[in-house]
Amino acid sequence: MTIDVSVERVIPLPPERVAAYAMDWRHDAEWTQGIRTAQLTKEADAGGFGVGAQVTRTAYFLGRRIDYVLRVAAHEPPRLLDMTSVAGPMPMHVTYTFVPHAHGTLARIRVRGGEGGFYRLAAPPLARQVRSSLTKDLRDLEHRLTERK
């Protein structure tokens, strides 16, 4: 994969609280850069949101509309949410982790993807833009949660 970007931030709340909000696809558009809509388009085998569920997102990135579908590969609240794209403009793997920290929760987002063609050539500037967006995501996540105390 040509892009592998991780960002992290300490959020002054317990992991259960941070993960409950961040892992709920209904909040995606509230704190994730560029996402306009998110919809659960396939439930997990056991029903609802979990391993096997699929979320369809409509986002805008670098001024372009992007529609993509993420399939839940691992769902271990409040610690881990791991998703891979099954439809969209490029292969993508998104991992959210939430671990206890002396000052609350260490929240981390890792995005990998963009094999081949244009994405291989555009990897350095694209990685910078992804890093910037993810940094804003975690900042916005913290603000949303701390404003709601």
C-alpha positions in Angstrom: 0.0 0.0 0.0 1.3 3.4 -0.8 -0.3 5.4 2.1 0.1 4.5 5.7 -0.8 7.4 8.1 -1.4 7.3 11.8 -2.4 10.1 14.1 -3.2 10.0 17.8 -4.5 12.3 20.5 -5.1 12.1 24.2 -8.8 12.8 25.0 -9.6 13.6 28.6 -12.4 11.1 28.9 -12.6 7.3 29.6 -12.2 5.0 26.6 -15.7 3.7 27.0 -17.1 7.1 26.4 -14.8 8.0 23.5 -15.3 4.7 21.8 -19.1 4.6 22.2 -19.3 7.9 20.3 -16.5 7.3 17.7 -17.5 3.7 16.9 -21.2 4.7 16.2 -21.5 5.2 12.4 -24.4 7.6 13.1 -21.9 10.2 14.3 -19.4 9.9 11.4 -20.6 13.1 9.7 -20.3 15.0 13.0 -16.6 14.6 13.6 -15.0 13.0 10.5 -13.6 15.5 7.9 -15.4 15.6 4.6 -18.1 13.0 5.4 -21.5 14.3 4.6 -23.5 11.1 5.1 -23.0 7.6 6.6 -25.5 4.8 6.4 -25.6 1.3 7.6 -26.2 -0.6 4.4 -25.6 -4.1 5.6 -26.1 -5.4 9.2 -23.7 -7.8 10.8 -24.5 -11.5 10.7 -25.7 -11.2 14.3 -27.7 -8.0 13.4 -26.9 -4.3 13.9 -23.4 -3.0 13.8 -20.5 -5.4 14.2 -18.2 -7.7 12.2 -19.5 -8.1 8.7 -21.6 -4.9 8.8 -21.1 -2.4 6.0 -21.3 1.4 6.2 -21.7 3.5 3.1 -20.1 6.9 3.3 -20.3 9.9 1.0 -17.4 12.2 1.5 -15.6 15.1 -0.1 -11.8 15.0 -0.3 -9.7 17.5 -2.2 -12.9 18.9 -3.6 -14.2 15.7 -5.1 -17.2 13.6 -4.1 -16.2 10.1 -3.0 -18.7 7.3 -2.3 -17.3 4.2 -0.6 -18.3 1.3 1.5 -16.4 0.1 4.6 -16.9 -3.5 5.9 -16.3 -4.1 9.6 -13.4 -6.6 10.0 -13.0 -6.3 13.8 -15.3 -4.7 16.4 -14.0 -4.9 20.0 -15.5 -2.0 21.9 -14.2 0.0 23.6 -10.8 -0.9 22.2 -10.9 -1.5 18.4 -12.8 -0.8 15.3 -11.1 -2.1 12.1 -12.7 -1.6 8.6 -11.7 -2.3 5.0 -13.2 -0.8 1.9 -15.3 -3.1 -0.3 -16.3 -0.4 -2.8 -14.9 3.0 -3.7 -12.2 4.8 -5.6 -9.3 3.1 -3.9 -8.5 0.2 -1.5 -8.5 1.5 2.1 -8.1 0.1 5.5 -9.1 2.2 8.5 -8.3 1.3 12.1 -9.6 3.1 15.2 -8.1 2.2 18.6 -8.9 3.6 22.1 -6.6 2.7 25.0 -6.6 3.9 28.6 -4.1 6.7 29.3 -3.2 8.5 32.5 -5.1 11.6 31.2 -8.1 9.8 29.7 -8.0 7.9 26.4 -5.2 7.6 23.8 -7.3 7.7 20.5 -5.5 6.6 17.3 -6.7 6.5 13.7 -4.6 4.7 11.1 -5.4 4.8 7.4 -3.7 2.6 4.8 -4.5 2.4 1.1 -4.1 3.8 -2.3 -2.4 1.0 -4.3 -1.3 1.6 -7.8 -1.7 4.2 -10.6 -2.5 7.7 -9.6 -2.3 6.9 -5.9 1.2 5.7 -6.1 2.3 8.9 -7.8 0.2 11.1 -5.5 1.1 9.3 -2.3 3.3 12.0 -0.6 0.9 14.9 -1.0 -2.1 12.7 -0.4 -0.5 11.3 2.8 0.0 14.9 4.0 -3.7 15.7 3.3 -4.8 12.5 5.0 -2.7 13.2 8.1 -4.1 16.8 8.3 -7.7 15.5 8.0 -7.2 12.8 10.6 -5.6 15.3 13.0 -8.6 17.5 12.6 -10.9 14.4 13.1 -9.4 13.7 16.5 -9.5 17.3 17.5 -13.2 17.5 16.5 -13.9 14.2 18.3 -12.5 15.7 21.5 -14.4 18.9 21.1 -17.7 17.1 20.4 -17.3 14.9 23.5 -16.0 17.5 25.9 -18.7 20.0 24.9 -21.3 17.3 25.7 -20.3 16.7 29.3 
